[in-house]
Amino acid sequence: MIKKKIPRGMKKYTLMHYNRMIKWAESQDPIDPVDCDEMIEAIDEGWGSSNCPYCKQYWEENDSCPLTNVDICVGMYCCNGLWNEMNKAEDWKEWIKCAKKVKAFIKATPINKK
């Protein structure tokens, strides 16, 4: 399957999304357990598919996302598995470390990957 051209600005908006989440997570006690609902309540976004510009474009359409190496967008494969590691983080310190890896992967991914 040929991957679609990424809509203009999607990468920028996704990186901004990660910047906001990381900034908020850095304000939490690093040893507190991770809670996506708490983040959503505080900043009105979290790391689930409903907040990610890439997921909105590809996962919700069951299409091939440029951030995964499989034919359909599946969280466990997102960003070469880095998103799944972030999703499984137990405390905010670990979550931040993983989120920064996801952000770096997104930043390094070519905009029009095929």
Phi and psi restraints in degrees (range 20) as a CNS / XPLOR table:
assign (resid 1 and name C) (resid 2 and name N)
       (resid 2 and name CA) (resid 2 and name C) 1.0 -84.3 20.0 2
assign (resid 2 and name N) (resid 2 and name CA)
       (resid 2 and name C) (resid 3 and name N) 1.0 131.7 20.0 2
assign (resid 2 and name C) (resid 3 and name N)
       (resid 3 and name CA) (resid 3 and name C) 1.0 -77.1 20.0 2
assign (resid 3 and name N) (resid 3 and name CA)
       (resid 3 and name C) (resid 4 and name N) 1.0 140.0 20.0 2
assign (resid 3 and name C) (resid 4 and name N)
       (resid 4 and name CA) (resid 4 and name C) 1.0 -68.9 20.0 2
assign (resid 4 and name N) (resid 4 and name CA)
       (resid 4 and name C) (resid 5 and name N) 1.0 156.0 20.0 2
assign (resid 4 and name C) (resid 5 and name N)
       (resid 5 and name CA) (resid 5 and name C) 1.0 -67.8 20.0 2
assign (resid 5 and name N) (resid 5 and name CA)
       (resid 5 and name C) (resid 6 and name N) 1.0 135.6 20.0 2
assign (resid 5 and name C) (resid 6 and name N)
       (resid 6 and name CA) (resid 6 and name C) 1.0 -73.1 20.0 2
assign (resid 6 and name N) (resid 6 and name CA)
       (resid 6 and name C) (resid 7 and name N) 1.0 129.1 20.0 2
assign (resid 6 and name C) (resid 7 and name N)
       (resid 7 and name CA) (resid 7 and name C) 1.0 -57.5 20.0 2
assign (resid 7 and name N) (resid 7 and name CA)
       (resid 7 and name C) (resid 8 and name N) 1.0 143.8 20.0 2
assign (resid 7 and name C) (resid 8 and name N)
       (resid 8 and name CA) (resid 8 and name C) 1.0 -53.2 20.0 2
assign (resid 8 and name N) (resid 8 and name CA)
       (resid 8 and name C) (resid 9 and name N) 1.0 131.4 20.0 2
assign (resid 8 and name C) (resid 9 and name N)
       (resid 9 and name CA) (resid 9 and name C) 1.0 87.2 20.0 2
assign (resid 9 and name N) (resid 9 and name CA)
       (resid 9 and name C) (resid 10 and name N) 1.0 -9.9 20.0 2
assign (resid 9 and name C) (resid 10 and name N)
       (resid 10 and name CA) (resid 10 and name C) 1.0 -61.1 20.0 2
assign (resid 10 and name N) (resid 10 and name CA)
       (resid 10 and name C) (resid 11 and name N) 1.0 -44.3 20.0 2
assign (resid 10 and name C) (resid 11 and name N)
       (resid 11 and name CA) (resid 11 and name C) 1.0 -62.7 20.0 2
assign (resid 11 and name N) (resid 11 and name CA)
       (resid 11 and name C) (resid 12 and name N) 1.0 -45.2 20.0 2
assign (resid 11 and name C) (resid 12 and name N)
       (resid 12 and name CA) (resid 12 and name C) 1.0 -58.9 20.0 2
assign (resid 12 and name N) (resid 12 and name CA)
       (resid 12 and name C) (resid 13 and name N) 1.0 -47.1 20.0 2
assign (resid 12 and name C) (resid 13 and name N)
       (resid 13 and name CA) (resid 13 and name C) 1.0 -66.3 20.0 2
assign (resid 13 and name N) (resid 13 and name CA)
       (resid 13 and name C) (resid 14 and name N) 1.0 -35.3 20.0 2
assign (resid 13 and name C) (resid 14 and name N)
       (resid 14 and name CA) (resid 14 and name C) 1.0 -68.2 20.0 2
assign (resid 14 and name N) (resid 14 and name CA)
       (resid 14 and name C) (resid 15 and name N) 1.0 -42.4 20.0 2
assign (resid 14 and name C) (resid 15 and name N)
       (resid 15 and name CA) (resid 15 and name C) 1.0 -64.7 20.0 2
assign (resid 15 and name N) (resid 15 and name CA)
       (resid 15 and name C) (resid 16 and name N) 1.0 -37.8 20.0 2
assign (resid 15 and name C) (resid 16 and name N)
       (resid 16 and name CA) (resid 16 and name C) 1.0 -63.8 20.0 2
assign (resid 16 and name N) (resid 16 and name CA)
       (resid 16 and name C) (resid 17 and name N) 1.0 -40.0 20.0 2
assign (resid 16 and name C) (resid 17 and name N)
       (resid 17 and name CA) (resid 17 and name C) 1.0 -58.0 20.0 2
assign (resid 17 and name N) (resid 17 and name CA)
       (resid 17 and name C) (resid 18 and name N) 1.0 -47.6 20.0 2
assign (resid 17 and name C) (resid 18 and name N)
       (resid 18 and name CA) (resid 18 and name C) 1.0 -66.6 20.0 2
assign (resid 18 and name N) (resid 18 and name CA)
       (resid 18 and name C) (resid 19 and name N) 1.0 -37.7 20.0 2
assign (resid 18 and name C) (resid 19 and name N)
       (resid 19 and name CA) (resid 19 and name C) 1.0 -58.9 20.0 2
assign (resid 19 and name N) (resid 19 and name CA)
       (resid 19 and name C) (resid 20 and name N) 1.0 -44.0 20.0 2
assign (resid 19 and name C) (resid 20 and name N)
       (resid 20 and name CA) (resid 20 and name C) 1.0 -65.6 20.0 2
assign (resid 20 and name N) (resid 20 and name CA)
       (resid 20 and name C) (resid 21 and name N) 1.0 -44.1 20.0 2
assign (resid 20 and name C) (resid 21 and name N)
       (resid 21 and name CA) (resid 21 and name C) 1.0 -64.5 20.0 2
assign (resid 21 and name N) (resid 21 and name CA)
       (resid 21 and name C) (resid 22 and name N) 1.0 -44.6 20.0 2
assign (resid 21 and name C) (resid 22 and name N)
       (resid 22 and name CA) (resid 22 and name C) 1.0 -63.7 20.0 2
assign (resid 22 and name N) (resid 22 and name CA)
       (resid 22 and name C) (resid 23 and name N) 1.0 -43.3 20.0 2
assign (resid 22 and name C) (resid 23 and name N)
       (resid 23 and name CA) (resid 23 and name C) 1.0 -58.5 20.0 2
assign (resid 23 and name N) (resid 23 and name CA)
       (resid 23 and name C) (resid 24 and name N) 1.0 -44.6 20.0 2
assign (resid 23 and name C) (resid 24 and name N)
       (resid 24 and name CA) (resid 24 and name C) 1.0 -66.4 20.0 2
assign (resid 24 and name N) (resid 24 and name CA)
       (resid 24 and name C) (resid 25 and name N) 1.0 -44.8 20.0 2
assign (resid 24 and name C) (resid 25 and name N)
       (resid 25 and name CA) (resid 25 and name C) 1.0 -60.9 20.0 2
assign (resid 25 and name N) (resid 25 and name CA)
       (resid 25 and name C) (resid 26 and name N) 1.0 -34.4 20.0 2
assign (resid 25 and name C) (resid 26 and name N)
       (resid 26 and name CA) (resid 26 and name C) 1.0 -67.1 20.0 2
assign (resid 26 and name N) (resid 26 and name CA)
       (resid 26 and name C) (resid 27 and name N) 1.0 -17.4 20.0 2
assign (resid 26 and name C) (resid 27 and name N)
       (resid 27 and name CA) (resid 27 and name C) 1.0 -87.4 20.0 2
assign (resid 27 and name N) (resid 27 and name CA)
       (resid 27 and name C) (resid 28 and name N) 1.0 -4.3 20.0 2
assign (resid 27 and name C) (resid 28 and name N)
       (resid 28 and name CA) (resid 28 and name C) 1.0 -92.0 20.0 2
assign (resid 28 and name N) (resid 28 and name CA)
       (resid 28 and name C) (resid 29 and name N) 1.0 160.1 20.0 2
assign (resid 28 and name C) (resid 29 and name N)
       (resid 29 and name CA) (resid 29 and name C) 1.0 -65.3 20.0 2
assign (resid 29 and name N) (resid 29 and name CA)
       (resid 29 and name C) (resid 30 and name N) 1.0 123.0 20.0 2
assign (resid 29 and name C) (resid 30 and name N)
       (resid 30 and name CA) (resid 30 and name C) 1.0 -59.6 20.0 2
assign (resid 30 and name N) (resid 30 and name CA)
       (resid 30 and name C) (resid 31 and name N) 1.0 -22.9 20.0 2
assign (resid 30 and name C) (resid 31 and name N)
       (resid 31 and name CA) (resid 31 and name C) 1.0 -96.7 20.0 2
assign (resid 31 and name N) (resid 31 and name CA)
       (resid 31 and name C) (resid 32 and name N) 1.0 -1.7 20.0 2
assign (resid 31 and name C) (resid 32 and name N)
       (resid 32 and name CA) (resid 32 and name C) 1.0 -68.6 20.0 2
assign (resid 32 and name N) (resid 32 and name CA)
       (resid 32 and name C) (resid 33 and name N) 1.0 147.4 20.0 2
assign (resid 32 and name C) (resid 33 and name N)
       (resid 33 and name CA) (resid 33 and name C) 1.0 -66.4 20.0 2
assign (resid 33 and name N) (resid 33 and name CA)
       (resid 33 and name C) (resid 34 and name N) 1.0 145.8 20.0 2
assign (resid 33 and name C) (resid 34 and name N)
       (resid 34 and name CA) (resid 34 and name C) 1.0 -67.2 20.0 2
assign (resid 34 and name N) (resid 34 and name CA)
       (resid 34 and name C) (resid 35 and name N) 1.0 138.5 20.0 2
assign (resid 34 and name C) (resid 35 and name N)
       (resid 35 and name CA) (resid 35 and name C) 1.0 -145.8 20.0 2
assign (resid 35 and name N) (resid 35 and name CA)
       (resid 35 and name C) (resid 36 and name N) 1.0 102.1 20.0 2
assign (resid 35 and name C) (resid 36 and name N)
       (resid 36 and name CA) (resid 36 and name C) 1.0 -61.7 20.0 2
assign (resid 36 and name N) (resid 36 and name CA)
       (resid 36 and name C) (resid 37 and name N) 1.0 -39.0 20.0 2
assign (resid 36 and name C) (resid 37 and name N)
       (resid 37 and name CA) (resid 37 and name C) 1.0 -61.8 20.0 2
assign (resid 37 and name N) (resid 37 and name CA)
       (resid 37 and name C) (resid 38 and name N) 1.0 -37.1 20.0 2
assign (resid 37 and name C) (resid 38 and name N)
       (resid 38 and name CA) (resid 38 and name C) 1.0 -63.5 20.0 2
assign (resid 38 and name N) (resid 38 and name CA)
       (resid 38 and name C) (resid 39 and name N) 1.0 -41.5 20.0 2
assign (resid 38 and name C) (resid 39 and name N)
       (resid 39 and name CA) (resid 39 and name C) 1.0 -64.6 20.0 2
assign (resid 39 and name N) (resid 39 and name CA)
       (resid 39 and name C) (resid 40 and name N) 1.0 -44.4 20.0 2
assign (resid 39 and name C) (resid 40 and name N)
       (resid 40 and name CA) (resid 40 and name C) 1.0 -61.1 20.0 2
assign (resid 40 and name N) (resid 40 and name CA)
       (resid 40 and name C) (resid 41 and name N) 1.0 -41.9 20.0 2
assign (resid 40 and name C) (resid 41 and name N)
       (resid 41 and name CA) (resid 41 and name C) 1.0 -62.8 20.0 2
assign (resid 41 and name N) (resid 41 and name CA)
       (resid 41 and name C) (resid 42 and name N) 1.0 -37.5 20.0 2
assign (resid 41 and name C) (resid 42 and name N)
       (resid 42 and name CA) (resid 42 and name C) 1.0 -79.1 20.0 2
assign (resid 42 and name N) (resid 42 and name CA)
       (resid 42 and name C) (resid 43 and name N) 1.0 -43.8 20.0 2
assign (resid 42 and name C) (resid 43 and name N)
       (resid 43 and name CA) (resid 43 and name C) 1.0 -123.2 20.0 2
assign (resid 43 and name N) (resid 43 and name CA)
       (resid 43 and name C) (resid 44 and name N) 1.0 7.0 20.0 2
assign (resid 43 and name C) (resid 44 and name N)
       (resid 44 and name CA) (resid 44 and name C) 1.0 62.9 20.0 2
assign (resid 44 and name N) (resid 44 and name CA)
       (resid 44 and name C) (resid 45 and name N) 1.0 29.4 20.0 2
assign (resid 44 and name C) (resid 45 and name N)
       (resid 45 and name CA) (resid 45 and name C) 1.0 -161.8 20.0 2
assign (resid 45 and name N) (resid 45 and name CA)
       (resid 45 and name C) (resid 46 and name N) 1.0 155.5 20.0 2
assign (resid 45 and name C) (resid 46 and name N)
       (resid 46 and name CA) (resid 46 and name C) 1.0 -145.9 20.0 2
assign (resid 46 and name N) (resid 46 and name CA)
       (resid 46 and name C) (resid 47 and name N) 1.0 -169.0 20.0 2
assign (resid 46 and name C) (resid 47 and name N)
       (resid 47 and name CA) (resid 47 and name C) 1.0 -95.1 20.0 2
assign (resid 47 and name N) (resid 47 and name CA)
       (resid 47 and name C) (resid 48 and name N) 1.0 13.6 20.0 2
assign (resid 47 and name C) (resid 48 and name N)
       (resid 48 and name CA) (resid 48 and name C) 1.0 -80.2 20.0 2
assign (resid 48 and name N) (resid 48 and name CA)
       (resid 48 and name C) (resid 49 and name N) 1.0 170.2 20.0 2
assign (resid 48 and name C) (resid 49 and name N)
       (resid 49 and name CA) (resid 49 and name C) 1.0 -62.5 20.0 2
assign (resid 49 and name N) (resid 49 and name CA)
       (resid 49 and name C) (resid 50 and name N) 1.0 -25.2 20.0 2
assign (resid 49 and name C) (resid 50 and name N)
       (resid 50 and name CA) (resid 50 and name C) 1.0 -71.9 20.0 2
assign (resid 50 and name N) (resid 50 and name CA)
       (resid 50 and name C) (resid 51 and name N) 1.0 -11.2 20.0 2
assign (resid 50 and name C) (resid 51 and name N)
       (resid 51 and name CA) (resid 51 and name C) 1.0 -111.9 20.0 2
assign (resid 51 and name N) (resid 51 and name CA)
       (resid 51 and name C) (resid 52 and name N) 1.0 -12.4 20.0 2
assign (resid 51 and name C) (resid 52 and name N)
       (resid 52 and name CA) (resid 52 and name C) 1.0 -90.3 20.0 2
assign (resid 52 and name N) (resid 52 and name CA)
       (resid 52 and name C) (resid 53 and name N) 1.0 124.5 20.0 2
assign (resid 52 and name C) (resid 53 and name N)
       (resid 53 and name CA) (resid 53 and name C) 1.0 -56.7 20.0 2
assign (resid 53 and name N) (resid 53 and name CA)
       (resid 53 and name C) (resid 54 and name N) 1.0 -39.8 20.0 2
assign (resid 53 and name C) (resid 54 and name N)
       (resid 54 and name CA) (resid 54 and name C) 1.0 -63.2 20.0 2
assign (resid 54 and name N) (resid 54 and name CA)
       (resid 54 and name C) (resid 55 and name N) 1.0 -45.5 20.0 2
assign (resid 54 and name C) (resid 55 and name N)
       (resid 55 and name CA) (resid 55 and name C) 1.0 -62.7 20.0 2
assign (resid 55 and name N) (resid 55 and name CA)
       (resid 55 and name C) (resid 56 and name N) 1.0 -40.8 20.0 2
assign (resid 55 and name C) (resid 56 and name N)
       (resid 56 and name CA) (resid 56 and name C) 1.0 -60.4 20.0 2
assign (resid 56 and name N) (resid 56 and name CA)
       (resid 56 and name C) (resid 57 and name N) 1.0 -36.9 20.0 2
assign (resid 56 and name C) (resid 57 and name N)
       (resid 57 and name CA) (resid 57 and name C) 1.0 -78.5 20.0 2
assign (resid 57 and name N) (resid 57 and name CA)
       (resid 57 and name C) (resid 58 and name N) 1.0 -42.2 20.0 2
assign (resid 57 and name C) (resid 58 and name N)
       (resid 58 and name CA) (resid 58 and name C) 1.0 -106.8 20.0 2
assign (resid 58 and name N) (resid 58 and name CA)
       (resid 58 and name C) (resid 59 and name N) 1.0 -48.1 20.0 2
assign (resid 58 and name C) (resid 59 and name N)
       (resid 59 and name CA) (resid 59 and name C) 1.0 -66.1 20.0 2
assign (resid 59 and name N) (resid 59 and name CA)
       (resid 59 and name C) (resid 60 and name N) 1.0 -47.4 20.0 2
assign (resid 59 and name C) (resid 60 and name N)
       (resid 60 and name CA) (resid 60 and name C) 1.0 -65.8 20.0 2
assign (resid 60 and name N) (resid 60 and name CA)
       (resid 60 and name C) (resid 61 and name N) 1.0 -22.4 20.0 2
assign (resid 60 and name C) (resid 61 and name N)
       (resid 61 and name CA) (resid 61 and name C) 1.0 -97.9 20.0 2
assign (resid 61 and name N) (resid 61 and name CA)
       (resid 61 and name C) (resid 62 and name N) 1.0 4.4 20.0 2
assign (resid 61 and name C) (resid 62 and name N)
       (resid 62 and name CA) (resid 62 and name C) 1.0 52.6 20.0 2
assign (resid 62 and name N) (resid 62 and name CA)
       (resid 62 and name C) (resid 63 and name N) 1.0 47.8 20.0 2
assign (resid 62 and name C) (resid 63 and name N)
       (resid 63 and name CA) (resid 63 and name C) 1.0 -117.6 20.0 2
assign (resid 63 and name N) (resid 63 and name CA)
       (resid 63 and name C) (resid 64 and name N) 1.0 176.9 20.0 2
assign (resid 63 and name C) (resid 64 and name N)
       (resid 64 and name CA) (resid 64 and name C) 1.0 -85.1 20.0 2
assign (resid 64 and name N) (resid 64 and name CA)
       (resid 64 and name C) (resid 65 and name N) 1.0 110.6 20.0 2
assign (resid 64 and name C) (resid 65 and name N)
       (resid 65 and name CA) (resid 65 and name C) 1.0 -85.5 20.0 2
assign (resid 65 and name N) (resid 65 and name CA)
       (resid 65 and name C) (resid 66 and name N) 1.0 139.7 20.0 2
assign (resid 65 and name C) (resid 66 and name N)
       (resid 66 and name CA) (resid 66 and name C) 1.0 -64.7 20.0 2
assign (resid 66 and name N) (resid 66 and name CA)
       (resid 66 and name C) (resid 67 and name N) 1.0 -14.0 20.0 2
assign (resid 66 and name C) (resid 67 and name N)
       (resid 67 and name CA) (resid 67 and name C) 1.0 -92.4 20.0 2
assign (resid 67 and name N) (resid 67 and name CA)
       (resid 67 and name C) (resid 68 and name N) 1.0 3.0 20.0 2
assign (resid 67 and name C) (resid 68 and name N)
       (resid 68 and name CA) (resid 68 and name C) 1.0 -127.1 20.0 2
assign (resid 68 and name N) (resid 68 and name CA)
       (resid 68 and name C) (resid 69 and name N) 1.0 158.2 20.0 2
assign (resid 68 and name C) (resid 69 and name N)
       (resid 69 and name CA) (resid 69 and name C) 1.0 -105.1 20.0 2
assign (resid 69 and name N) (resid 69 and name CA)
       (resid 69 and name C) (resid 70 and name N) 1.0 18.1 20.0 2
assign (resid 69 and name C) (resid 70 and name N)
       (resid 70 and name CA) (resid 70 and name C) 1.0 -118.7 20.0 2
assign (resid 70 and name N) (resid 70 and name CA)
       (resid 70 and name C) (resid 71 and name N) 1.0 169.5 20.0 2
assign (resid 70 and name C) (resid 71 and name N)
       (resid 71 and name CA) (resid 71 and name C) 1.0 -72.0 20.0 2
assign (resid 71 and name N) (resid 71 and name CA)
       (resid 71 and name C) (resid 72 and name N) 1.0 -21.0 20.0 2
assign (resid 71 and name C) (resid 72 and name N)
       (resid 72 and name CA) (resid 72 and name C) 1.0 -126.4 20.0 2
assign (resid 72 and name N) (resid 72 and name CA)
       (resid 72 and name C) (resid 73 and name N) 1.0 157.9 20.0 2
assign (resid 72 and name C) (resid 73 and name N)
       (resid 73 and name CA) (resid 73 and name C) 1.0 -79.1 20.0 2
assign (resid 73 and name N) (resid 73 and name CA)
       (resid 73 and name C) (resid 74 and name N) 1.0 114.7 20.0 2
assign (resid 73 and name C) (resid 74 and name N)
       (resid 74 and name CA) (resid 74 and name C) 1.0 -132.0 20.0 2
assign (resid 74 and name N) (resid 74 and name CA)
       (resid 74 and name C) (resid 75 and name N) 1.0 128.2 20.0 2
assign (resid 74 and name C) (resid 75 and name N)
       (resid 75 and name CA) (resid 75 and name C) 1.0 -48.7 20.0 2
assign (resid 75 and name N) (resid 75 and name CA)
       (resid 75 and name C) (resid 76 and name N) 1.0 -41.4 20.0 2
assign (resid 75 and name C) (resid 76 and name N)
       (resid 76 and name CA) (resid 76 and name C) 1.0 -66.3 20.0 2
assign (resid 76 and name N) (resid 76 and name CA)
       (resid 76 and name C) (resid 77 and name N) 1.0 -19.7 20.0 2
assign (resid 76 and name C) (resid 77 and name N)
       (resid 77 and name CA) (resid 77 and name C) 1.0 -102.3 20.0 2
assign (resid 77 and name N) (resid 77 and name CA)
       (resid 77 and name C) (resid 78 and name N) 1.0 -7.0 20.0 2
assign (resid 77 and name C) (resid 78 and name N)
       (resid 78 and name CA) (resid 78 and name C) 1.0 -59.0 20.0 2
assign (resid 78 and name N) (resid 78 and name CA)
       (resid 78 and name C) (resid 79 and name N) 1.0 133.2 20.0 2
assign (resid 78 and name C) (resid 79 and name N)
       (resid 79 and name CA) (resid 79 and name C) 1.0 54.5 20.0 2
assign (resid 79 and name N) (resid 79 and name CA)
       (resid 79 and name C) (resid 80 and name N) 1.0 46.1 20.0 2
assign (resid 79 and name C) (resid 80 and name N)
       (resid 80 and name CA) (resid 80 and name C) 1.0 55.3 20.0 2
assign (resid 80 and name N) (resid 80 and name CA)
       (resid 80 and name C) (resid 81 and name N) 1.0 35.8 20.0 2
assign (resid 80 and name C) (resid 81 and name N)
       (resid 81 and name CA) (resid 81 and name C) 1.0 88.0 20.0 2
assign (resid 81 and name N) (resid 81 and name CA)
       (resid 81 and name C) (resid 82 and name N) 1.0 -4.7 20.0 2
assign (resid 81 and name C) (resid 82 and name N)
       (resid 82 and name CA) (resid 82 and name C) 1.0 -67.2 20.0 2
assign (resid 82 and name N) (resid 82 and name CA)
       (resid 82 and name C) (resid 83 and name N) 1.0 -36.9 20.0 2
assign (resid 82 and name C) (resid 83 and name N)
       (resid 83 and name CA) (resid 83 and name C) 1.0 -62.0 20.0 2
assign (resid 83 and name N) (resid 83 and name CA)
       (resid 83 and name C) (resid 84 and name N) 1.0 -40.4 20.0 2
assign (resid 83 and name C) (resid 84 and name N)
       (resid 84 and name CA) (resid 84 and name C) 1.0 -63.1 20.0 2
assign (resid 84 and name N) (resid 84 and name CA)
       (resid 84 and name C) (resid 85 and name N) 1.0 -39.2 20.0 2
assign (resid 84 and name C) (resid 85 and name N)
       (resid 85 and name CA) (resid 85 and name C) 1.0 -61.9 20.0 2
assign (resid 85 and name N) (resid 85 and name CA)
       (resid 85 and name C) (resid 86 and name N) 1.0 -43.4 20.0 2
assign (resid 85 and name C) (resid 86 and name N)
       (resid 86 and name CA) (resid 86 and name C) 1.0 -62.4 20.0 2
assign (resid 86 and name N) (resid 86 and name CA)
       (resid 86 and name C) (resid 87 and name N) 1.0 -43.7 20.0 2
assign (resid 86 and name C) (resid 87 and name N)
       (resid 87 and name CA) (resid 87 and name C) 1.0 -62.4 20.0 2
assign (resid 87 and name N) (resid 87 and name CA)
       (resid 87 and name C) (resid 88 and name N) 1.0 -29.0 20.0 2
assign (resid 87 and name C) (resid 88 and name N)
       (resid 88 and name CA) (resid 88 and name C) 1.0 -93.5 20.0 2
assign (resid 88 and name N) (resid 88 and name CA)
       (resid 88 and name C) (resid 89 and name N) 1.0 0.3 20.0 2
assign (resid 88 and name C) (resid 89 and name N)
       (resid 89 and name CA) (resid 89 and name C) 1.0 -57.0 20.0 2
assign (resid 89 and name N) (resid 89 and name CA)
       (resid 89 and name C) (resid 90 and name N) 1.0 140.9 20.0 2
assign (resid 89 and name C) (resid 90 and name N)
       (resid 90 and name CA) (resid 90 and name C) 1.0 -94.0 20.0 2
assign (resid 90 and name N) (resid 90 and name CA)
       (resid 90 and name C) (resid 91 and name N) 1.0 -28.6 20.0 2
assign (resid 90 and name C) (resid 91 and name N)
       (resid 91 and name CA) (resid 91 and name C) 1.0 -132.7 20.0 2
assign (resid 91 and name N) (resid 91 and name CA)
       (resid 91 and name C) (resid 92 and name N) 1.0 167.9 20.0 2
assign (resid 91 and name C) (resid 92 and name N)
       (resid 92 and name CA) (resid 92 and name C) 1.0 -66.4 20.0 2
assign (resid 92 and name N) (resid 92 and name CA)
       (resid 92 and name C) (resid 93 and name N) 1.0 -32.6 20.0 2
assign (resid 92 and name C) (resid 93 and name N)
       (resid 93 and name CA) (resid 93 and name C) 1.0 -59.7 20.0 2
assign (resid 93 and name N) (resid 93 and name CA)
       (resid 93 and name C) (resid 94 and name N) 1.0 -47.4 20.0 2
assign (resid 93 and name C) (resid 94 and name N)
       (resid 94 and name CA) (resid 94 and name C) 1.0 -66.7 20.0 2
assign (resid 94 and name N) (resid 94 and name CA)
       (resid 94 and name C) (resid 95 and name N) 1.0 -40.9 20.0 2
assign (resid 94 and name C) (resid 95 and name N)
       (resid 95 and name CA) (resid 95 and name C) 1.0 -60.7 20.0 2
assign (resid 95 and name N) (resid 95 and name CA)
       (resid 95 and name C) (resid 96 and name N) 1.0 -45.8 20.0 2
assign (resid 95 and name C) (resid 96 and name N)
       (resid 96 and name CA) (resid 96 and name C) 1.0 -60.8 20.0 2
assign (resid 96 and name N) (resid 96 and name CA)
       (resid 96 and name C) (resid 97 and name N) 1.0 -45.4 20.0 2
assign (resid 96 and name C) (resid 97 and name N)
       (resid 97 and name CA) (resid 97 and name C) 1.0 -57.8 20.0 2
assign (resid 97 and name N) (resid 97 and name CA)
       (resid 97 and name C) (resid 98 and name N) 1.0 -46.1 20.0 2
assign (resid 97 and name C) (resid 98 and name N)
       (resid 98 and name CA) (resid 98 and name C) 1.0 -68.5 20.0 2
assign (resid 98 and name N) (resid 98 and name CA)
       (resid 98 and name C) (resid 99 and name N) 1.0 -41.9 20.0 2
assign (resid 98 and name C) (resid 99 and name N)
       (resid 99 and name CA) (resid 99 and name C) 1.0 -61.9 20.0 2
assign (resid 99 and name N) (resid 99 and name CA)
       (resid 99 and name C) (resid 100 and name N) 1.0 -37.0 20.0 2
assign (resid 99 and name C) (resid 100 and name N)
       (resid 100 and name CA) (resid 100 and name C) 1.0 -66.7 20.0 2
assign (resid 100 and name N) (resid 100 and name CA)
       (resid 100 and name C) (resid 101 and name N) 1.0 -32.9 20.0 2
assign (resid 100 and name C) (resid 101 and name N)
       (resid 101 and name CA) (resid 101 and name C) 1.0 -69.0 20.0 2
assign (resid 101 and name N) (resid 101 and name CA)
       (resid 101 and name C) (resid 102 and name N) 1.0 -41.8 20.0 2
assign (resid 101 and name C) (resid 102 and name N)
       (resid 102 and name CA) (resid 102 and name C) 1.0 -61.2 20.0 2
assign (resid 102 and name N) (resid 102 and name CA)
       (resid 102 and name C) (resid 103 and name N) 1.0 -46.4 20.0 2
assign (resid 102 and name C) (resid 103 and name N)
       (resid 103 and name CA) (resid 103 and name C) 1.0 -59.8 20.0 2
assign (resid 103 and name N) (resid 103 and name CA)
       (resid 103 and name C) (resid 104 and name N) 1.0 -43.9 20.0 2
assign (resid 103 and name C) (resid 104 and name N)
       (resid 104 and name CA) (resid 104 and name C) 1.0 -62.8 20.0 2
assign (resid 104 and name N) (resid 104 and name CA)
       (resid 104 and name C) (resid 105 and name N) 1.0 -39.6 20.0 2
assign (resid 104 and name C) (resid 105 and name N)
       (resid 105 and name CA) (resid 105 and name C) 1.0 -62.6 20.0 2
assign (resid 105 and name N) (resid 105 and name CA)
       (resid 105 and name C) (resid 106 and name N) 1.0 -46.5 20.0 2
assign (resid 105 and name C) (resid 106 and name N)
       (resid 106 and name CA) (resid 106 and name C) 1.0 -60.8 20.0 2
assign (resid 106 and name N) (resid 106 and name CA)
       (resid 106 and name C) (resid 107 and name N) 1.0 -45.3 20.0 2
assign (resid 106 and name C) (resid 107 and name N)
       (resid 107 and name CA) (resid 107 and name C) 1.0 -60.5 20.0 2
assign (resid 107 and name N) (resid 107 and name CA)
       (resid 107 and name C) (resid 108 and name N) 1.0 -38.0 20.0 2
assign (resid 107 and name C) (resid 108 and name N)
       (resid 108 and name CA) (resid 108 and name C) 1.0 -82.5 20.0 2
assign (resid 108 and name N) (resid 108 and name CA)
       (resid 108 and name C) (resid 109 and name N) 1.0 -14.8 20.0 2
assign (resid 108 and name C) (resid 109 and name N)
       (resid 109 and name CA) (resid 109 and name C) 1.0 -73.4 20.0 2
assign (resid 109 and name N) (resid 109 and name CA)
       (resid 109 and name C) (resid 110 and name N) 1.0 126.6 20.0 2
assign (resid 109 and name C) (resid 110 and name N)
       (resid 110 and name CA) (resid 110 and name C) 1.0 -56.5 20.0 2
assign (resid 110 and name N) (resid 110 and name CA)
       (resid 110 and name C) (resid 111 and name N) 1.0 142.1 20.0 2
assign (resid 110 and name C) (resid 111 and name N)
       (resid 111 and name CA) (resid 111 and name C) 1.0 -62.9 20.0 2
assign (resid 111 and name N) (resid 111 and name CA)
       (resid 111 and name C) (resid 112 and name N) 1.0 -39.4 20.0 2
assign (resid 111 and name C) (resid 112 and name N)
       (resid 112 and name CA) (resid 112 and name C) 1.0 -115.1 20.0 2
assign (resid 112 and name N) (resid 112 and name CA)
       (resid 112 and name C) (resid 113 and name N) 1.0 51.0 20.0 2
assign (resid 112 and name C) (resid 113 and name N)
       (resid 113 and name CA) (resid 113 and name C) 1.0 -59.4 20.0 2
assign (resid 113 and name N) (resid 113 and name CA)
       (resid 113 and name C) (resid 114 and name N) 1.0 137.3 20.0 2
